[in-house]
Amino acid sequence: MGQVLYGECVRSGEAMAVRISDLACIGCAVETDASAVDLEGELTVWIGAMGPFAATATRSGGRHHAVRFVQPLDDQIVLHFAPA
């Protein structure tokens, strides 16, 4: 999984704490604590205190979702969160 960041996904007014991995300009992977949580569809993503970033999520199995940003993140945002 690599580096894990903490953030939040907001969908239909409901916020859900998530773990973010594989952060790239076009998307990332998110994991929730509850397998019953449905994040599929349009949502916004907060990465730490940065956001909101409009995105679309699809379930990739269990508690895992693949997220694609509507607009690619700026390279500087991805570099900010890159491992030292």
KATA-V999449 format. One record per helix or strand. SS is the DSSP state (a for helix, b for strand). FROM is the first residue (numbers start at 1). LEN is the number of residues. Records with the same first field share a line. If there is no record, write none. Layout:
BEGIN
SS = FROM-LEN ; FROM-LEN
END
This chain:
BEGIN
b = 5-7 ; 14-8 ; 27-5 ; 41-7 ; 50-12 ; 64-6
a = 75-7
END
